[in-house]
Amino acid sequence: MTTPRLLKTPQEVRWFERDLRRRGQTLALVPTMGFLHEGHLSLMREGRARCDVVAATIFVNPTQFGPREDLSRYPRDLAGDLAKCGAASAAVVYAPEPATVYPDGYQTYVSVEQASLGLCGDRRPGHFRGVATVVAKLLALFRPDVALFGEKDYQQLKVIEALARDLELGVEVVGRPTVREADGLAMSSRNAYLSPDERERARALSKGLFAMAAAAAAGQADVAALVALGTSPLAEANVRLDYLEVRDAATLSPLTALTPGRPARALVAGFLGTTRLIDNLALQVP
């Protein structure tokens, strides 16, 4: 295992990227907010399978947090993250300070209109504007061949796909399946906030989604019936529901019924105490 080279400024990234191109090597980029888990590391390993070199970024992006959200307490462990990145074959890690990314006088932001509507876009105003802005900056800076993101943040993935396509950034955006704990809970840095009781009850999020997927596979096409099925475990576990919706997997348009041959996605967000968790799962009728 080699410790990845730590980059702190855009100029250092440019030097790295130019040297990479001179050597004719391809680059995979894995943007993260740090406090890494197996989900992040699986993206880095996939990037290494696709490209010559993997770069990761660790940046807790202030513009995607609302005024009452958890920016100040978001978990951070740069030393531990660097070791994990090295084990997952990342060659460099870009970990800038907020003032480096958003210096005095910063005034340029990116909005992705359609994919940001509804779901987390409604519940977290400005969130996807912050996501799109920082990802656009990272893609412009690194100019990767491939950028990898987890499907756990499914709406975010759709926002970034639209961003890369509409701005013609020349990068292949790759979404990879959600990595789960043994009991089904989606891996998330925010799981660290959960008390033992909350952690146990959090299983209801994936339990409801898997029940919906099983019912769809058995022929249940009515979305209202599927949502009722997915809501039941949440109510039993006393999870405060934020939303549970079924959307078209490609466009994120709301659905009232599943259609054979048309992939759909069930997306859920819920609170355990003050911790908000999200998850999603593919739905398909025969």
C-alpha positions, -999 to +999 in steps of 0.1 A: +000+000+000+014+034-010+002+067+006-014+088-021+001+122-029-019+150-011-028+180-033-041+212-017-043+238-045-057+240-080-022+246-094-010+214-079-039+196-096-030+212-129+006+201-127-005+165-118-031+165-147-006+179-173+021+154-163-005+125-166-014+136-201+022+139-211+026+102-202-005+093-221-024+079-191-061+079-185-077+092-153-106+082-131-119+107-105-139+098-074-152+129-056-161+124-019-168+144+012-145+121+032-150+099+062-147+071+037-164+037+038-165+007+016-189+023-008-163+050-016-134+025-018-154+003-043-156+033-066-118+038-064-112+001-072-136+003-101-118+035-114-085+016-113-101-012-133-112+013-160-082+038-160-045+040-155-046+064-125-072+071-099-076+105-081-100+111-052-112+143-037-121+149-001-140+182+004-169+189+028-186+213+004-203+241+024-225+252-005-245+220-005-255+224+032-285+244+044-282+269+073-297+243+098-279+213+084-249+194+098-219+211+081-200+218+114-204+183+128-201+163+095-175+136+104-139+142+092-108+119+093-083+130+067-054+108+080-076+077+081-091+086+047-056+090+031-047+055+043-079+041+029-074+058-005-039+043-007-053+008+000-078+014-028-051+024-053-058+061-054-026+079-066-035+114-054-061+130-031-072+166-035-083+180-002-086+218-005-097+243+021-131+260+016-115+293+010-095+277-019-126+265-036-147+296-029-123+325-025-134+361-017-155+374-046-166+340-058-199+344-077-204+316-102-228+287-095-243+259-116-279+248-115-293+217-132-330+225-136-351+193-142-332+166-123-330+188-092-368+190-088-386+172-061-373+146-036-341+160-019-342+190-042-374+202-025-364+192+010-329+208+008-332+240-012-299+249-028-284+215-021-280+204-057-269+239-068-240+234-044-234+198-056-234+208-093-211+237-087-184+219-069-186+188-092-184+211-123-153+227-108-136+194-100-144+180-135-130+211-151-099+210-130-090+173-133-104+167-168-109+130-160-118+103-186-142+087-161-159+101-129-175+076-105-204+081-081-225+058-059-261+051-067-271+056-031-273+093-039-294+086-069-309+120-076-274+135-072-262+110-098-289+121-122-280+158-116-243+151-124-251+130-155-272+160-168-244+184-159-217+165-177-239+160-208-253+195-211-220+212-205-202+188-229-175+181-204-162+150-222-163+128-191-180+095-187-201+096-156-204+061-141-229+052-114-221+022-092-245+000-071-251+010-034-228-009-010-248-022+020-241-035+055-248-072+061-283-063+074-291-042+043-285-007+056-269+015+029-234+025+038-233+062+046-209+085+064-239+098+084-245+063+099-218+073+124-244+097+140-268+069+149-272+056+184-273+018+188-311+019+189-313+042+159-289+020+140-312-010+146-343+009+135-325+023+104-328-012+088-364-003+081-354+019+052-339-009+031-365-034+045-393-013+030-375-009-004-367-046-007-404-054+000-414-030-027-389-046-052-402-081-044-438-071-049-430-054-082-411-085-094-442-105-085-463-083-107-476-054-085-475-024-107-497+001-087-474+027-072-497+036-043-498-001-032-460-003-034-455+029-014-479+016+013-458-016+014-426+003+018-440+027+044-451-001+068-417-011+081-408+026+086-439+032+108-432+001+128-396+012+135-407+048+143-387+063+115-400+098+107-407+097+070-395+125+048-405+110+015-410+077-002-417+080-039-414+060-071-399+077-101-388+069-136-352+057-133-340+078-162-359+110-160-370+110-123-406+118-134-432+107-109-450+075-117-484+062-108-479+027-122-449+006-133-446-004-169-428-035-182-396-026-199-395+009-182-371+009-153-383+027-121-367+037-088-381+038-053-365+066-033-368+071+004-356+096+030-363+094+067-352+107+101-338+088+131-335+114+158-318+143+140-301+121+114-315+121+079-308+090+058-316+083+022-318+051+001-332+038-031-337+006-051-346-004-086-381-016-093-391-037-123-423-055-132-421-086-154 
